[in-house]
Amino acid sequence: MTEWTDAGKYYRVTEVVRPELVVLNDGLRARLLGIKERPEAGGAAVAFLREATRGQKVFLRFDSIKHDADNNLLCYLYLSNKTFLNAHLLKNGLADVDTAVAFKYKDKFLSIKAA
């Protein structure tokens, strides 16, 4: 059963495929907007997402583009306590900014990465 709150619909992450791609409990594949795998980080980003989302409820926020070319849902991923996971990956050097797509937080993400 999926819960609804004022934050929207809550999900659980059932699989972390790559730092920018997760599978949700209803089978949806969600791609984290603005995030690109950073090979030199090794598996640290995947390990971080697995640990951060284990047993946690997450919710999604969307931008102007809803799906990518592979029909993955494009989103900003948040824990129920409002931790912004896309930005957290960048702040901790676990991912790079994906500049191939236009998105609302591109300038913010680039400034986080530069800091």
N, CA, C and O atoms as CSV, one atom per row, in Angstrom:
chain,resi,resn,atom,element,x,y,z
A,1,MET,N,N,0.833,-1.184,0.000
A,1,MET,CA,C,0.000,0.000,0.000
A,1,MET,C,C,0.882,1.254,0.000
A,1,MET,O,O,1.845,1.346,0.762
A,2,THR,N,N,0.546,2.201,-0.850
A,2,THR,CA,C,1.300,3.440,-0.936
A,2,THR,C,C,0.611,4.498,-0.088
A,2,THR,O,O,-0.608,4.655,-0.144
A,3,GLU,N,N,1.391,5.213,0.688
A,3,GLU,CA,C,0.841,6.244,1.564
A,3,GLU,C,C,0.871,7.603,0.879
A,3,GLU,O,O,1.762,7.890,0.080
A,4,TRP,N,N,-0.102,8.423,1.200
A,4,TRP,CA,C,-0.161,9.804,0.712
A,4,TRP,C,C,-0.075,10.742,1.903
A,4,TRP,O,O,-0.672,10.490,2.950
A,5,THR,N,N,0.664,11.816,1.738
A,5,THR,CA,C,0.724,12.846,2.773
A,5,THR,C,C,0.740,14.187,2.066
A,5,THR,O,O,0.587,14.254,0.847
A,6,ASP,N,N,0.924,15.256,2.827
A,6,ASP,CA,C,1.015,16.573,2.200
A,6,ASP,C,C,2.285,16.708,1.355
A,6,ASP,O,O,2.374,17.617,0.531
A,7,ALA,N,N,3.266,15.825,1.543
A,7,ALA,CA,C,4.477,15.834,0.719
A,7,ALA,C,C,4.239,15.108,-0.602
A,7,ALA,O,O,5.106,15.125,-1.476
A,8,GLY,N,N,3.093,14.479,-0.761
A,8,GLY,CA,C,2.802,13.718,-1.974
A,8,GLY,C,C,2.760,12.240,-1.656
A,8,GLY,O,O,2.467,11.838,-0.530
A,9,LYS,N,N,3.051,11.447,-2.648
A,9,LYS,CA,C,3.006,10.000,-2.515
A,9,LYS,C,C,4.347,9.496,-1.988
A,9,LYS,O,O,5.404,9.899,-2.475
A,10,TYR,N,N,4.300,8.628,-1.006
A,10,TYR,CA,C,5.526,8.033,-0.475
A,10,TYR,C,C,5.789,6.676,-1.123
A,10,TYR,O,O,4.870,5.904,-1.395
A,11,TYR,N,N,7.062,6.416,-1.359
A,11,TYR,CA,C,7.513,5.157,-1.945
A,11,TYR,C,C,8.605,4.579,-1.064
A,11,TYR,O,O,9.043,5.196,-0.093
A,12,ARG,N,N,9.028,3.392,-1.424
A,12,ARG,CA,C,10.241,2.796,-0.860
A,12,ARG,C,C,11.141,2.431,-2.033
A,12,ARG,O,O,10.666,2.009,-3.087
A,13,VAL,N,N,12.440,2.597,-1.838
A,13,VAL,CA,C,13.404,2.210,-2.864
A,13,VAL,C,C,13.678,0.725,-2.675
A,13,VAL,O,O,14.101,0.301,-1.600
A,14,THR,N,N,13.436,-0.072,-3.723
A,14,THR,CA,C,13.676,-1.508,-3.626
A,14,THR,C,C,15.012,-1.914,-4.228
A,14,THR,O,O,15.543,-2.979,-3.913
A,15,GLU,N,N,15.563,-1.052,-5.109
A,15,GLU,CA,C,16.851,-1.371,-5.722
A,15,GLU,C,C,17.541,-0.082,-6.151
A,15,GLU,O,O,16.901,0.835,-6.666
A,16,VAL,N,N,18.853,-0.020,-5.934
A,16,VAL,CA,C,19.670,1.074,-6.451
A,16,VAL,C,C,20.479,0.476,-7.596
A,16,VAL,O,O,21.409,-0.298,-7.368
A,17,VAL,N,N,20.125,0.834,-8.820
A,17,VAL,CA,C,20.773,0.275,-10.008
A,17,VAL,C,C,22.111,0.964,-10.246
A,17,VAL,O,O,23.139,0.313,-10.432
A,18,ARG,N,N,22.077,2.282,-10.235
A,18,ARG,CA,C,23.256,3.143,-10.409
A,18,ARG,C,C,23.000,4.374,-9.546
A,18,ARG,O,O,21.886,4.553,-9.055
A,19,PRO,N,N,24.006,5.226,-9.348
A,19,PRO,CA,C,23.780,6.411,-8.522
A,19,PRO,C,C,22.619,7.282,-9.009
A,19,PRO,O,O,21.994,7.984,-8.215
A,20,GLU,N,N,22.336,7.238,-10.293
A,20,GLU,CA,C,21.262,8.077,-10.816
A,20,GLU,C,C,19.978,7.307,-11.118
A,20,GLU,O,O,19.025,7.894,-11.629
A,21,LEU,N,N,19.927,6.017,-10.819
A,21,LEU,CA,C,18.749,5.224,-11.173
A,21,LEU,C,C,18.349,4.284,-10.037
A,21,LEU,O,O,19.143,3.463,-9.579
A,22,VAL,N,N,17.090,4.426,-9.592
A,22,VAL,CA,C,16.557,3.569,-8.530
A,22,VAL,C,C,15.246,2.955,-8.989
A,22,VAL,O,O,14.576,3.477,-9.881
A,23,VAL,N,N,14.890,1.837,-8.365
A,23,VAL,CA,C,13.609,1.186,-8.623
A,23,VAL,C,C,12.769,1.342,-7.363
A,23,VAL,O,O,13.238,1.100,-6.251
A,24,LEU,N,N,11.516,1.751,-7.558
A,24,LEU,CA,C,10.606,1.981,-6.440
A,24,LEU,C,C,9.714,0.777,-6.199
A,24,LEU,O,O,9.616,-0.108,-7.049
A,25,ASN,N,N,9.062,0.742,-5.041
A,25,ASN,CA,C,8.265,-0.417,-4.651
A,25,ASN,C,C,7.105,-0.722,-5.598
A,25,ASN,O,O,6.604,-1.847,-5.590
A,26,ASP,N,N,6.668,0.220,-6.400
A,26,ASP,CA,C,5.589,-0.064,-7.355
A,26,ASP,C,C,6.135,-0.429,-8.727
A,26,ASP,O,O,5.381,-0.505,-9.697
A,27,GLY,N,N,7.466,-0.659,-8.815
A,27,GLY,CA,C,8.086,-1.062,-10.066
A,27,GLY,C,C,8.570,0.082,-10.931
A,27,GLY,O,O,9.251,-0.155,-11.928
A,28,LEU,N,N,8.242,1.312,-10.583
A,28,LEU,CA,C,8.713,2.462,-11.358
A,28,LEU,C,C,10.227,2.570,-11.276
A,28,LEU,O,O,10.831,2.331,-10.230
A,29,ARG,N,N,10.825,2.937,-12.402
A,29,ARG,CA,C,12.263,3.223,-12.436
A,29,ARG,C,C,12.392,4.737,-12.435
A,29,ARG,O,O,11.882,5.413,-13.328
A,30,ALA,N,N,13.077,5.265,-11.430
A,30,ALA,CA,C,13.212,6.712,-11.277
A,30,ALA,C,C,14.666,7.117,-11.479
A,30,ALA,O,O,15.572,6.571,-10.849
A,31,ARG,N,N,14.870,8.076,-12.361
A,31,ARG,CA,C,16.214,8.595,-12.624
A,31,ARG,C,C,16.358,9.940,-11.919
A,31,ARG,O,O,15.535,10.836,-12.107
A,32,LEU,N,N,17.391,10.075,-11.119
A,32,LEU,CA,C,17.617,11.299,-10.360
A,32,LEU,C,C,18.104,12.403,-11.288
A,32,LEU,O,O,19.176,12.306,-11.885
A,33,LEU,N,N,17.303,13.445,-11.395
A,33,LEU,CA,C,17.621,14.572,-12.265
A,33,LEU,C,C,18.918,15.253,-11.844
A,33,LEU,O,O,19.158,15.489,-10.660
A,34,GLY,N,N,19.745,15.563,-12.834
A,34,GLY,CA,C,20.969,16.308,-12.576
A,34,GLY,C,C,22.119,15.494,-12.041
A,34,GLY,O,O,23.171,16.046,-11.719
A,35,ILE,N,N,21.940,14.184,-11.939
A,35,ILE,CA,C,22.964,13.308,-11.363
A,35,ILE,C,C,23.571,12.418,-12.439
A,35,ILE,O,O,22.862,11.837,-13.260
A,36,LYS,N,N,24.887,12.325,-12.418
A,36,LYS,CA,C,25.609,11.465,-13.349
A,36,LYS,C,C,26.633,10.669,-12.544
A,36,LYS,O,O,27.310,11.203,-11.666
A,37,GLU,N,N,26.729,9.405,-12.859
A,37,GLU,CA,C,27.667,8.534,-12.143
A,37,GLU,C,C,29.086,9.081,-12.261
A,37,GLU,O,O,29.495,9.572,-13.313
A,38,ARG,N,N,29.815,8.985,-11.176
A,38,ARG,CA,C,31.213,9.417,-11.120
A,38,ARG,C,C,32.059,8.165,-10.914
A,38,ARG,O,O,32.203,7.693,-9.787
A,39,PRO,N,N,32.625,7.620,-12.008
A,39,PRO,CA,C,33.345,6.338,-11.924
A,39,PRO,C,C,34.422,6.287,-10.837
A,39,PRO,O,O,34.620,5.249,-10.206
A,40,GLU,N,N,35.115,7.405,-10.621
A,40,GLU,CA,C,36.185,7.395,-9.615
A,40,GLU,C,C,35.658,7.289,-8.186
A,40,GLU,O,O,36.438,7.074,-7.258
A,41,ALA,N,N,34.359,7.435,-7.997
A,41,ALA,CA,C,33.766,7.276,-6.664
A,41,ALA,C,C,33.539,5.802,-6.346
A,41,ALA,O,O,33.159,5.449,-5.230
A,42,GLY,N,N,33.779,4.937,-7.349
A,42,GLY,CA,C,33.571,3.508,-7.129
A,42,GLY,C,C,32.110,3.242,-6.829
A,42,GLY,O,O,31.233,3.868,-7.423
A,43,GLY,N,N,31.844,2.352,-5.946
A,43,GLY,CA,C,30.462,2.040,-5.587
A,43,GLY,C,C,29.955,2.857,-4.404
A,43,GLY,O,O,28.912,2.533,-3.835
A,44,ALA,N,N,30.674,3.909,-4.025
A,44,ALA,CA,C,30.310,4.683,-2.835
A,44,ALA,C,C,28.930,5.324,-2.953
A,44,ALA,O,O,28.187,5.377,-1.973
A,45,ALA,N,N,28.581,5.808,-4.138
A,45,ALA,CA,C,27.277,6.465,-4.320
A,45,ALA,C,C,26.137,5.455,-4.181
A,45,ALA,O,O,25.123,5.730,-3.539
A,46,VAL,N,N,26.319,4.288,-4.788
A,46,VAL,CA,C,25.298,3.240,-4.694
A,46,VAL,C,C,25.160,2.791,-3.235
A,46,VAL,O,O,24.049,2.633,-2.729
A,47,ALA,N,N,26.293,2.589,-2.573
A,47,ALA,CA,C,26.263,2.181,-1.159
A,47,ALA,C,C,25.579,3.241,-0.304
A,47,ALA,O,O,24.790,2.912,0.582
A,48,PHE,N,N,25.878,4.516,-0.567
A,48,PHE,CA,C,25.249,5.598,0.186
A,48,PHE,C,C,23.727,5.575,-0.010
A,48,PHE,O,O,22.977,5.637,0.965
A,49,LEU,N,N,23.269,5.485,-1.264
A,49,LEU,CA,C,21.823,5.481,-1.529
A,49,LEU,C,C,21.141,4.270,-0.902
A,49,LEU,O,O,20.046,4.390,-0.351
A,50,ARG,N,N,21.774,3.118,-0.982
A,50,ARG,CA,C,21.186,1.922,-0.355
A,50,ARG,C,C,21.006,2.126,1.148
A,50,ARG,O,O,19.951,1.827,1.706
A,51,GLU,N,N,22.048,2.639,1.789
A,51,GLU,CA,C,22.001,2.844,3.233
A,51,GLU,C,C,21.004,3.946,3.602
A,51,GLU,O,O,20.228,3.793,4.545
A,52,ALA,N,N,21.025,5.055,2.859
A,52,ALA,CA,C,20.154,6.189,3.175
A,52,ALA,C,C,18.677,5.852,3.008
A,52,ALA,O,O,17.834,6.359,3.749
A,53,THR,N,N,18.361,4.994,2.034
A,53,THR,CA,C,16.952,4.700,1.742
A,53,THR,C,C,16.459,3.413,2.390
A,53,THR,O,O,15.260,3.135,2.359
A,54,ARG,N,N,17.357,2.621,2.976
A,54,ARG,CA,C,16.953,1.351,3.591
A,54,ARG,C,C,15.914,1.596,4.686
A,54,ARG,O,O,16.180,2.294,5.664
A,55,GLY,N,N,14.741,1.020,4.508
A,55,GLY,CA,C,13.679,1.141,5.488
A,55,GLY,C,C,13.038,2.521,5.559
A,55,GLY,O,O,12.203,2.773,6.428
A,56,GLN,N,N,13.417,3.406,4.661
A,56,GLN,CA,C,12.913,4.781,4.692
A,56,GLN,C,C,11.842,5.011,3.630
A,56,GLN,O,O,11.831,4.361,2.584
A,57,LYS,N,N,10.956,5.937,3.918
A,57,LYS,CA,C,9.996,6.387,2.916
A,57,LYS,C,C,10.650,7.510,2.135
A,57,LYS,O,O,11.363,8.338,2.701
A,58,VAL,N,N,10.408,7.537,0.846
A,58,VAL,CA,C,10.930,8.599,-0.009
A,58,VAL,C,C,9.770,9.224,-0.777
A,58,VAL,O,O,8.725,8.601,-0.967
A,59,PHE,N,N,9.974,10.468,-1.216
A,59,PHE,CA,C,8.997,11.080,-2.104
A,59,PHE,C,C,9.728,11.760,-3.242
A,59,PHE,O,O,10.922,12.044,-3.152
A,60,LEU,N,N,8.998,12.018,-4.312
A,60,LEU,CA,C,9.568,12.552,-5.534
A,60,LEU,C,C,9.030,13.945,-5.802
A,60,LEU,O,O,7.883,14.256,-5.479
A,61,ARG,N,N,9.859,14.769,-6.389
A,61,ARG,CA,C,9.446,16.064,-6.929
A,61,ARG,C,C,9.858,16.050,-8.396
A,61,ARG,O,O,10.838,15.406,-8.771
A,62,PHE,N,N,9.107,16.761,-9.211
A,62,PHE,CA,C,9.334,16.700,-10.653
A,62,PHE,C,C,9.699,18.062,-11.230
A,62,PHE,O,O,9.473,19.103,-10.612
A,63,ASP,N,N,10.259,18.027,-12.407
A,63,ASP,CA,C,10.645,19.217,-13.150
A,63,ASP,C,C,9.764,19.288,-14.387
A,63,ASP,O,O,8.743,18.604,-14.464
A,64,SER,N,N,10.146,20.097,-15.343
A,64,SER,CA,C,9.321,20.261,-16.548
A,64,SER,C,C,9.327,19.020,-17.439
A,64,SER,O,O,8.352,18.762,-18.144
A,65,ILE,N,N,10.411,18.252,-17.412
A,65,ILE,CA,C,10.494,17.018,-18.198
A,65,ILE,C,C,10.184,15.855,-17.254
A,65,ILE,O,O,10.822,15.714,-16.211
A,66,LYS,N,N,9.215,15.031,-17.616
A,66,LYS,CA,C,8.758,13.978,-16.695
A,66,LYS,C,C,9.433,12.623,-16.933
A,66,LYS,O,O,9.588,11.847,-15.990
A,67,HIS,N,N,9.840,12.321,-18.177
A,67,HIS,CA,C,10.457,11.022,-18.499
A,67,HIS,C,C,11.670,11.221,-19.399
A,67,HIS,O,O,11.734,12.181,-20.168
A,68,ASP,N,N,12.631,10.305,-19.298
A,68,ASP,CA,C,13.778,10.344,-20.203
A,68,ASP,C,C,13.493,9.469,-21.423
A,68,ASP,O,O,12.397,8.926,-21.558
A,69,ALA,N,N,14.477,9.333,-22.307
A,69,ALA,CA,C,14.308,8.561,-23.543
A,69,ALA,C,C,14.024,7.086,-23.283
A,69,ALA,O,O,13.432,6.414,-24.128
A,70,ASP,N,N,14.441,6.572,-22.121
A,70,ASP,CA,C,14.199,5.176,-21.758
A,70,ASP,C,C,12.908,5.010,-20.950
A,70,ASP,O,O,12.654,3.942,-20.394
A,71,ASN,N,N,12.103,6.058,-20.886
A,71,ASN,CA,C,10.837,6.085,-20.159
A,71,ASN,C,C,10.991,5.944,-18.646
A,71,ASN,O,O,10.054,5.541,-17.957
A,72,ASN,N,N,12.190,6.282,-18.126
A,72,ASN,CA,C,12.378,6.361,-16.680
A,72,ASN,C,C,11.776,7.674,-16.201
A,72,ASN,O,O,11.857,8.689,-16.893
A,73,LEU,N,N,11.180,7.655,-15.032
A,73,LEU,CA,C,10.636,8.855,-14.426
A,73,LEU,C,C,11.797,9.742,-13.994
A,73,LEU,O,O,12.698,9.266,-13.304
A,74,LEU,N,N,11.802,11.009,-14.376
A,74,LEU,CA,C,12.853,11.945,-13.968
A,74,LEU,C,C,12.395,12.667,-12.712
A,74,LEU,O,O,11.298,13.225,-12.683
A,75,CYS,N,N,13.225,12.661,-11.672
A,75,CYS,CA,C,12.768,13.236,-10.408
A,75,CYS,C,C,13.906,13.754,-9.546
A,75,CYS,O,O,15.083,13.472,-9.768
A,76,TYR,N,N,13.494,14.517,-8.560
A,76,TYR,CA,C,14.343,14.866,-7.433
A,76,TYR,C,C,13.874,13.953,-6.318
A,76,TYR,O,O,12.677,13.884,-6.037
A,77,LEU,N,N,14.796,13.252,-5.680
A,77,LEU,CA,C,14.455,12.243,-4.671
A,77,LEU,C,C,14.732,12.774,-3.270
A,77,LEU,O,O,15.820,13.273,-2.983
A,78,TYR,N,N,13.733,12.657,-2.405
A,78,TYR,CA,C,13.831,13.142,-1.031
A,78,TYR,C,C,13.474,12.028,-0.053
A,78,TYR,O,O,12.598,11.208,-0.327
A,79,LEU,N,N,14.159,12.005,1.087
A,79,LEU,CA,C,13.726,11.166,2.196
A,79,LEU,C,C,12.512,11.844,2.834
A,79,LEU,O,O,12.275,13.030,2.606
A,80,SER,N,N,11.756,11.109,3.618
A,80,SER,CA,C,10.566,11.678,4.254
A,80,SER,C,C,10.899,12.849,5.179
A,80,SER,O,O,10.032,13.678,5.454
A,81,ASN,N,N,12.155,12.932,5.669
A,81,ASN,CA,C,12.565,14.065,6.512
A,81,ASN,C,C,13.037,15.257,5.681
A,81,ASN,O,O,13.599,16.214,6.214
A,82,LYS,N,N,12.801,15.188,4.359
A,82,LYS,CA,C,13.108,16.244,3.386
A,82,LYS,C,C,14.590,16.349,3.019
A,82,LYS,O,O,15.002,17.354,2.439
A,83,THR,N,N,15.398,15.340,3.339
A,83,THR,CA,C,16.784,15.308,2.871
A,83,THR,C,C,16.761,15.158,1.357
A,83,THR,O,O,16.168,14.215,0.834
A,84,PHE,N,N,17.400,16.076,0.657
A,84,PHE,CA,C,17.426,16.131,-0.808
A,84,PHE,C,C,18.589,15.257,-1.294
A,84,PHE,O,O,19.740,15.693,-1.301
A,85,LEU,N,N,18.280,14.037,-1.695
A,85,LEU,CA,C,19.325,13.062,-2.018
A,85,LEU,C,C,20.143,13.436,-3.253
A,85,LEU,O,O,21.345,13.173,-3.284
A,86,ASN,N,N,19.526,14.041,-4.274
A,86,ASN,CA,C,20.280,14.453,-5.458
A,86,ASN,C,C,21.419,15.389,-5.037
A,86,ASN,O,O,22.574,15.181,-5.412
A,87,ALA,N,N,21.081,16.417,-4.256
A,87,ALA,CA,C,22.079,17.389,-3.812
A,87,ALA,C,C,23.088,16.754,-2.867
A,87,ALA,O,O,24.272,17.086,-2.912
A,88,HIS,N,N,22.636,15.855,-2.020
A,88,HIS,CA,C,23.527,15.190,-1.055
A,88,HIS,C,C,24.629,14.402,-1.784
A,88,HIS,O,O,25.783,14.404,-1.356
A,89,LEU,N,N,24.270,13.736,-2.871
A,89,LEU,CA,C,25.269,12.996,-3.652
A,89,LEU,C,C,26.344,13.938,-4.183
A,89,LEU,O,O,27.526,13.593,-4.186
A,90,LEU,N,N,25.942,15.118,-4.631
A,90,LEU,CA,C,26.896,16.098,-5.161
A,90,LEU,C,C,27.763,16.692,-4.058
A,90,LEU,O,O,28.980,16.799,-4.209
A,91,LYS,N,N,27.139,17.076,-2.952
A,91,LYS,CA,C,27.870,17.693,-1.834
A,91,LYS,C,C,28.968,16.781,-1.309
A,91,LYS,O,O,30.018,17.250,-0.870
A,92,ASN,N,N,28.720,15.480,-1.356
A,92,ASN,CA,C,29.688,14.524,-0.823
A,92,ASN,C,C,30.623,13.948,-1.876
A,92,ASN,O,O,31.346,12.988,-1.608
A,93,GLY,N,N,30.615,14.531,-3.078
A,93,GLY,CA,C,31.523,14.096,-4.135
A,93,GLY,C,C,31.252,12.699,-4.658
A,93,GLY,O,O,32.140,12.064,-5.228
A,94,LEU,N,N,30.024,12.213,-4.469
A,94,LEU,CA,C,29.690,10.853,-4.885
A,94,LEU,C,C,29.144,10.787,-6.308
A,94,LEU,O,O,29.012,9.702,-6.873
A,95,ALA,N,N,28.826,11.949,-6.891
A,95,ALA,CA,C,28.276,11.998,-8.246
A,95,ALA,C,C,28.684,13.309,-8.894
A,95,ALA,O,O,29.122,14.245,-8.225
A,96,ASP,N,N,28.533,13.354,-10.208
A,96,ASP,CA,C,28.780,14.568,-10.970
A,96,ASP,C,C,27.453,15.143,-11.427
A,96,ASP,O,O,26.426,14.467,-11.394
A,97,VAL,N,N,27.483,16.398,-11.854
A,97,VAL,CA,C,26.279,17.048,-12.378
A,97,VAL,C,C,26.090,16.625,-13.826
A,97,VAL,O,O,27.017,16.708,-14.632
A,98,ASP,N,N,24.893,16.174,-14.149
A,98,ASP,CA,C,24.545,15.810,-15.522
A,98,ASP,C,C,24.059,17.068,-16.227
A,98,ASP,O,O,22.939,17.522,-15.994
A,99,THR,N,N,24.898,17.626,-17.085
A,99,THR,CA,C,24.553,18.869,-17.765
A,99,THR,C,C,23.920,18.628,-19.136
A,99,THR,O,O,23.651,19.584,-19.863
A,100,ALA,N,N,23.681,17.374,-19.495
A,100,ALA,CA,C,23.116,17.050,-20.809
A,100,ALA,C,C,21.640,17.435,-20.924
A,100,ALA,O,O,21.119,17.582,-22.030
A,101,VAL,N,N,20.975,17.597,-19.796
A,101,VAL,CA,C,19.547,17.912,-19.789
A,101,VAL,C,C,19.335,19.215,-19.025
A,101,VAL,O,O,20.003,19.474,-18.023
A,102,ALA,N,N,18.404,20.027,-19.504
A,102,ALA,CA,C,18.057,21.252,-18.770
A,102,ALA,C,C,17.149,20.869,-17.598
A,102,ALA,O,O,16.210,20.089,-17.760
A,103,PHE,N,N,17.436,21.423,-16.424
A,103,PHE,CA,C,16.587,21.178,-15.254
A,103,PHE,C,C,16.678,22.376,-14.323
A,103,PHE,O,O,17.642,23.141,-14.362
A,104,LYS,N,N,15.672,22.526,-13.497
A,104,LYS,CA,C,15.487,23.694,-12.644
A,104,LYS,C,C,16.689,23.994,-11.742
A,104,LYS,O,O,17.048,25.158,-11.569
A,105,TYR,N,N,17.300,22.985,-11.178
A,105,TYR,CA,C,18.364,23.203,-10.195
A,105,TYR,C,C,19.776,23.121,-10.784
A,105,TYR,O,O,20.740,22.953,-10.037
A,106,LYS,N,N,19.914,23.235,-12.101
A,106,LYS,CA,C,21.231,23.073,-12.724
A,106,LYS,C,C,22.263,24.034,-12.128
A,106,LYS,O,O,23.351,23.601,-11.749
A,107,ASP,N,N,21.944,25.333,-12.038
A,107,ASP,CA,C,22.900,26.297,-11.491
A,107,ASP,C,C,23.235,25.980,-10.032
A,107,ASP,O,O,24.391,26.079,-9.621
A,108,LYS,N,N,22.222,25.601,-9.258
A,108,LYS,CA,C,22.446,25.240,-7.847
A,108,LYS,C,C,23.369,24.028,-7.765
A,108,LYS,O,O,24.307,24.013,-6.969
A,109,PHE,N,N,23.106,23.018,-8.583
A,109,PHE,CA,C,23.924,21.803,-8.560
A,109,PHE,C,C,25.359,22.105,-8.975
A,109,PHE,O,O,26.295,21.578,-8.375
A,110,LEU,N,N,25.547,22.947,-9.992
A,110,LEU,CA,C,26.897,23.288,-10.429
A,110,LEU,C,C,27.644,24.057,-9.337
A,110,LEU,O,O,28.848,23.867,-9.166
A,111,SER,N,N,26.952,24.916,-8.603
A,111,SER,CA,C,27.617,25.652,-7.517
A,111,SER,C,C,27.936,24.720,-6.342
A,111,SER,O,O,28.951,24.909,-5.671
A,112,ILE,N,N,27.095,23.727,-6.083
A,112,ILE,CA,C,27.396,22.749,-5.025
A,112,ILE,C,C,28.647,21.966,-5.402
A,112,ILE,O,O,29.529,21.756,-4.569
A,113,LYS,N,N,28.721,21.539,-6.643
A,113,LYS,CA,C,29.844,20.745,-7.123
A,113,LYS,C,C,31.143,21.538,-7.092
A,113,LYS,O,O,32.206,20.986,-6.812
A,114,ALA,N,N,31.056,22.845,-7.383
A,114,ALA,CA,C,32.244,23.699,-7.420
A,114,ALA,C,C,32.749,24.027,-6.022
A,114,ALA,O,O,33.925,24.341,-5.841
A,115,ALA,N,N,31.872,23.956,-5.041
A,115,ALA,CA,C,32.245,24.363,-3.674
A,115,ALA,C,C,33.219,23.388,-3.029
A,115,ALA,O,O,33.627,23.589,-1.885
